[in-house]
Structures are given as structure tokens and as C-alpha cells.
Amino acid sequence: MATFTIRFRALLTMTNSEPVENGQLVVENGSIRDILYDTSKPIEGELIDLSDCLVLPGFVNAHCHLSLSILKRRIIRRKSFTDWVKSMTEENKVVSFESRVLAMHAHAKVMARSGVTALVDFLPQGDFTKEYASLPFRQTLLLEVLGFLPSSVEPIMKYLESTLNHELNDNGLVSYGLAPHAPYSVSPKLFQGVKRLSEKYNCPISCHLAEFPEELQFLQNGSGEMKDFLIELGVYDNYWVPPAKSPAQYLDSLGVLDSLVAVHLNLVGNDLDLLKSRKVKSVFCPQSTRWFGREKYMPVRDLLDLGMVVGLGTDSLASNESLNFLDELRAAEAMLADVSQEEILFMATRGGAETVGMDCGLIESGRPADLVGFRVQEGSINWHSIPFEPERSEVDFVMMNGEKMF
């Protein structure tokens, strides 16, 4: 790759430094080589003139189910979470693979135009791997794991290990991890097997955790809608003993909470100190949370005050109206009155990258040149407020791995 120079009006690096104004970036072989704090240095290679733009790291969508994009506006909001799952399952049965692929690519474009350069996605079993490989994102694909019956453990473990062995990235932009779906859908033995695989292959684990009241009821005494649903599906284990613990305490008792990426955490209760001690990372999905009408949701302020990693995600279009990440920023701002715009931008970039160990989300020497730009007006500006402006539906510039996307 060639060496080139980017001139900018302002730069947010996400390295805890103040905004840099009227400077230059030198990019070499797809990575940031230098940050220059004025424009007097000679231009190296081609000049990309963003002198009328705010530049910051590309956004990281830290939790998504892009393969469910075909379900946009096909799922009715329901008070019962299990009713919503049933509706989603039924709708999935009647759509073709081709339709799912078309929707997936269409909404990936929406994400890209809104500044997403990195994606963390729950990858379902099936033929989607090649489709993800063609997307314009740096990716961490988490192999989704579902299996509550003990008899399912061995075949699932064989599948996961085979996939981790063979789905090796060719271009350095795709890596893999594991996604045991939730405490109510994965057996204790399978959870522990997934944890062993993650240690063997040094890959991240992500799980929906403490998301809704039926989950807590099921873990406390084994009753309620979730048990009925598992029985209806024919996957309930009659020998399973309810742990009578919170979701976080339950996973900790299995030895799988350490370094987990926990998605949602709406009902985390009194487990914040436990989560911190186990170095749990979390992902907040504001629009999905709002779509469900959650009365309680992730205590982001408390997690940030504890110094914990928090990312931002869209979740799927089965519980969201849009995968536009600028909409997600604005929803986060509206829902988190005690969290600043600067902190939300950190969650949307560096925080998301840190949840799964991606080498992006900040701008410093040696990091990939994953960048977005917002055209701005002259004058005194609160730079952190630019991405939140309500009239913005797209970014004006996107670069990923040193290649200009638009």
C-alpha cells in the first residue's frame, strides 16, 4: 500500500487526549504512521483533503445479528419475551436464504454509510460465512451456540472446534469467537465446553445476559414461560436443577463468567462488583432496549464509573427499526442522561473494539487507518457533538484499513 496524507479540521483520537485541530495524518501500509499537529509538514504521497471535516475512528457495532435483517418490521412488539422469540422463529421459517442474504447486504450498506467500519456479529449455523466475508467491515464473527439438552453437547462441540480450525481468515480482517446464546438456552456442560474452547483458541465469548424477567425466574426456580417454551420446543432437560442464582452468579458458578462479553445486562441487580472482579465487558443496545420498552436497562453510568469496558451495538432488525449507527448514538444520548457525548463516542469506537480485542477504535501510531469524517461548518465547535446532530443520516467519508470506501 502507498503512503498518503490526510489533512483534517479536527481529530478525535479516543486516546484520552483533547481534540486535535488543523493537523495531518500520515498513513502507511494501511496503518496510522504519524499524527502531525499542524499543516506545515510536507505532504507525503497523495493528499486526502478533509480540512473541512471532523475525523474520528470508524464506529464499532459491538453486537449485531445481521443475518436477521429480513425480519425488519415483520415482528410485532410483544409484552412476553418468549412470544417474541416464537414469532421471530416462525417468520424465519418462511423466508428464503436468498431473501435473507439480500436483506443482509442491503442493511450492511446502511451501517457502512453511517460510519461503521468494524462489526461484531452472532454468526448462525448455515451458509452465511461467505456472505460475511464480502462485507466492508473488519469483523469478529461469534459462532452462535444453542443447546440445552445434554445429548447435544458432543455434536455441538465437534462442530465448533471444526469451524474454529477451518474458518481461518485470509485477509486479516475477520476473526472468530464463540457465542453461547444465553443461560436459558445453553446447558451447563455446553457452557463449560465453550469456555474451554475459548481458552484453547484464545478467542472471545459473548452471551446475552440478565436480559428479561423470565430469564431470572427460570434460573431461580425453573418455572415460568421460559420452561414452557423449552418444553414446547422439545429441548428441556428434565434433570436440570435450577441454580437459584442470578444470571451472573450462575455463569460464575460454572466458571465461565471471567472476561465474558455480556450483552444487555438490563437486570444486573447487585452483581456489579462480581462483574468487575471477573473483568466482564458489556454491550449496550439502546434502540433495541427501547423497542422492547424495557423499564430497567443496563446501568451504563455505574459500569463506566467502575472502569469497565462498555461497547455500543444495534442488535438485530427483529428488535430495531434501523441499523444506522448514528441513530444508535442519538438513542444512547436520549436514554443515558448521565453519560456524556464524549463517553458515548468512546463506547461507539474504542469501547466496542475492546470488548472482543479488535485492533481498532482509536487513532494512534501503528493502529489500522479505520476512519470516518463529518463535514463541518467554520467557527467555534463542540467537536464531540457533531455525530449527534439530528440532521445527519450518513458520514461524509469512510476509510477502512487504509482504503477509502467513500
Buried (B, 14 or more C-beta within 10 A) or exposed (E): EEEBBBBBBBBBBBEEEEBBBEBBBBBBEBBBBBBBEEEEEEEBEEEBEBBBBBBBBBBBBBBBBBBBBBBBEBBEEBEEBBBBBBBBEEBBEEBEEEEBBEBBBEBBEBBBBBBBBBBBBBBBBEEBBEBBBEBBBBBBBBBBBBBBBBEBBEEBBEEBBEBBEEBEEEEEBBBBBBBBBBBBBBBBBBBBBBBEBBEEBEBBBBBBBBBBBBBBBBBBEBEBBBBBBBEEEEBBBEEBEBBEBBBBBBBBEBEBBBBBBBBBBBBBBEBBEBBBEBEBBBBBBBBBBBBBEBEBBBBBBBBBEEEBBBBBBBBBBBBBEBBBBBBBBBBBBEBBEEBEBBBBBBBBBBBBBBBBBBBBBBBEEEBBBBBBBBBBEEEEBEBBEBBBEEEBEBBBBBBBBBEEBE
